[in-house]
Structure formats: C-alpha cells, structure tokens
C-alpha cells in the first residue's frame, strides 16, 4: 500500500462526505481523512438530534470509505456525556464505523475526560487500529516541554505506545503573512520539543486558510485566496531543521471553524491551484437560479489555471457541467472538495509539496 501523504480535515456534512466518493483511486490510497462529526441540524423548535442519532446518520453516509482508515473526531459533540446505555460518543462512533467496514481511529484531545480516554483505549484494545491525539492552538501555545509532558501522561494513563498514535498538530486558521510565519514557528517548536519523534506512527501538521464564506467576493468576478496553509507547510519544511518531516493536513475548501445554522448559497466553485484558490459565484436571487452553475463551471474551465478534466471526476464535471445538471449547494461543495483532494495528492506525489 502506498505511503499516506495527506490528512484533509473534513466536516461531516453531505458535500464533503460525497467528495470522498468522487476522488480518484490513487487519491483514496494516499489519504487519511480526519472527519469531524458535527451536531445535527436544528428542527423548527430549535432542538438538535441526540448525539447517537447525529453520529449514526453521519457514518451511514460513509459507505464509500469501506476498508479505508479514517480519523474519527467527535469533539464537537458532548463526548464526555454518557448516553442512555452508558456508552459515550467515541464508543458509538467507532462501533457505527466498524459496522460500515471502516477502519476508524478515535481522536482524543489533551483535555478529554475519563470517559473519552477509556473508550479510545478500549477501541484500540479491541480493534488494534490505534488512536489519534489532536493538539489545537490552545495546546500549542504552551511550552514544548509542557506539551511533551502532557502527551506522555496521556499515553501512560491509557497504556498506548507512540507507535500506535497519529499525532495531529492543528494550527487552525492561518491567513496572511504574519499568521504564516507565526504558525510556522509554533509548529516547529512543538515538533522539536516532542520526545522520540521517530516513534510516533504519524506526525501531522494541519491548518486552514479558507475564509468562512464568500460574502466579500463580487459575483461573476473570479477572485483569489492565497493558500496560506500550504505556504506555511512549505516554509516549515524548507526553513526549519526538524527531527522528522510531518505529513501535510488542511481543511480543503472549508474554514476551520464550525458554524451552526443553515445558510443559502449562490452557485459557486472553490477551485484549488498551485498557490491559491480561484473562487467564483453567481447571484443568490438570480432568476436562472441553480442554472448559473453551468456558467460558473464554464468560466473556471476556461481559466488558464484550470487543471484539466483528466485530473478526476470533479474536474471532468466542471469541464462538462451540463452533462449532469446544475445540482445544489451540496453538489458544489462536493466538486470543489474532491478537486482539492485530487489536486493536493497529485502535487504531493509529483512535486513533494501541496
């Protein structure tokens, strides 16, 4: 099996889940997605589905990932609250994933409580798939020695070896040159401060540079967003003497922050190229509605940086948009995400950079 190259952090929403079914086989082989299960949509009374229901509905949409490894993160849910049968969110999520034939790996954070820690340890004892530990920006603000001590304490408590752990350093949002330099330094300090770096199963550095929405972009004008997350990773490898090169991770075409609520979006595409994204949207209330997506695709396909239909199914759809209808917001997100995954894996495979 080829070496894993890339860890996209994906929200457990329909568009991003559908993207996993659109990517090329070679992309599928090189990915280790980190999937964040998100709370279910509120009903008219403002109530959300219970934790078990939110988990099971998300996992049921992952049939296209059977047989593959997946980092499964329930941190956006009430992961420390026992459900009616006494189980917690991690146990429910891992069990549901196993039933779908997915090699699910539970994600822990340093501040997770006894229930989450116990269930992650039990999952590894039963399945031997290991665990992941995810450090966020607040964790990474601490001195490297403190981070290393906290990691050692966690693994000692749950009796798991570093060789069974994927360690994720999540820098969160990185936008602008100042943020790129600051995040590069934080990641380098943390990586240099981790004991026995070669013993961890995987070391991953992840960040996201996509804005929360496209409200600042003018309809029918191709805008650009710098891929500062990729720039930060490249600088980290080029300018820092590291004990071990980490795996690249990003948030694809989504913002790192999770927002609640339901939002209408105009037809749009978020299209990754070498150092930036091309973004194009139509009008929200245009009489032609979703049909605008055909023209969005035509403009991106005519752009000098369009990669070409041969990259994968997402790019083929952009090149021949009218063959399958205009779709909806879920379709547009799936196409943009699938292109991003195919494109990043191709760049990492051929160029060694995202």
Secondary structure, DSSP 8 states (H G I E B T S, - for coil): -----EEEEEESSHHHHHHHHHS-HHHHHHB--EEE-------TTS----HHHHHHHHHHT-GGGTTSEEEEE-TTS-TTS--TTS--HHHHHHHHHHHTT-EEEEEE-TT--HHHHHHHHHHHHHH---EEEEE-HHHHTS-HHHHHHHHHHHHHHHT--GGGEEEEEEEEE--SHHHHHHHHHHHHHHHHHSTTGGGSSEEEEEEE---S-STTS-TTS-EEEE-HHHHHHHHHHHHS--SS--EEEE-TTS-SS---S-----SEEEEE-SSEEEEEE--TT-TTGGGHHHHHHHHHHTSTT---GGG-HHHHHHHTGGGS----HHHHHHHHHHHHHHHHHHHHHHTS--
